[in-house]
Amino acid sequence: MKSITIEGQLRTESGKKATRQLRSQQLVPGVIYGGKKEVNFSAPATAFKDIVYTSEFMIAEISVDGATYKCILKDLQFDKVTDALTHIDFLELVDDKKVIATLPLKFTGTPAGVKAGGKLVTKMKSFKVKTLPKYLRESIEVDLSKLELNGNVRVEDVQLENIEVLNSPRIPIASVTMTRQLKQEEAAAPKAAAPAAKAAAPAAAAKK
């Protein structure tokens, strides 16, 4: 699994004044919770870039005051005007403690319905899951090769070991819909068959 290393500084002061001072130095205040103690720290805004501006799931190894914490990203706050990162929350991973995380979906295989002329429509990009840290993964693979035209793959169709999916089981993940061209071809097929049937009728009568 991908990971990122972040060098942070322990924050001993809190409040709006201390926070403004950090931000004036291009530092972002953050917090690590979920472990034995809550750790307030700060780090340069650039240190968070790779984990904030990505759809990939990764582990953050944050070093603060001589200790290293293995964490996952939990929450972000941005300035409403400048869109700059203003605060970041991390959840510390504890071996025997289940965590809730958002894992991206990775679609594999070419759907049978696409081979038949349909169009693939993906409706979900990730699963919200609950599991132990050792079972976390970069992504959840979903094989779409058996997905037929006008068919759906739903949350309940994805079977995972040691991972509890928290999304509603009946929600569609992906579907294959009929394209406009395919609809036109199907609509034209009965019309083309009708003249042929009429032509065949006199020929049959003549044989009698």
PEFEN-V35283 format. One record per run of one state. SS is the DSSP state (~ for helix, > for strand, _ for the rest). FROM is the first residue (numbers start at 1). TO is the last residue. If there is no record, write none. Layout:
<<SS | FROM | TO> <SS | FROM | TO>>
This chain:
<<_ | 1 | 2> <> | 3 | 10> <_ | 11 | 15> <~ | 16 | 24> <_ | 25 | 26> <> | 27 | 33> <_ | 34 | 38> <> | 39 | 44> <~ | 45 | 52> <_ | 53 | 58> <> | 59 | 64> <_ | 65 | 66> <> | 67 | 78> <_ | 79 | 84> <> | 85 | 92> <_ | 93 | 98> <> | 99 | 108> <_ | 109 | 111> <~ | 112 | 115> <_ | 116 | 118> <> | 119 | 122> <_ | 123 | 125> <> | 126 | 131> <_ | 132 | 132> <~ | 133 | 135> <_ | 136 | 138> <> | 139 | 143> <_ | 144 | 151> <> | 152 | 154> <~ | 155 | 157> <_ | 158 | 163> <> | 164 | 165> <_ | 166 | 171> <> | 172 | 177> <_ | 178 | 179> <~ | 180 | 207> <_ | 208 | 208>>
